[in-house]
């Protein structure tokens, strides 16, 4: 948030927190965001923030995280949820990520592009218990 306000000082920010992260709720919230954008006519950007895997080996984190992230390259949230469950990815914000992808898709986005993926092990050197991080642009 501080970076957004620093880079774009006149920007308005609407924080949204999600408790319910199931796909139906994410889709409903995405529809609400798209509807608000259409009613106001404002140019908006959507930012979703989440870690991916938590406190697993780096090999397991990369395997599961990158597998789930790959579904986002096609903006396929159904597949994203399936892959998270299949690989038991411990992402804490898969709902907000899906909401962002669904809203952007409704507003014309065609792809998700992985900008960078790293783990906490890249900083600490501990590869036994890492947290995964990814930057993904939806456009």
Secondary structure, DSSP 8 states (H G I E B T S, - for coil): -HHHHHHSTT--------S--SHHHHHHHHHHHHHHHHHH------------SEEE-HHHHHHHHHHHHHHHTTT-HHHHHHHHHHHT---S-HHHHHHHHHHHHHTT---EEEEEEEETHHHH---SSEEEEEEEEE-
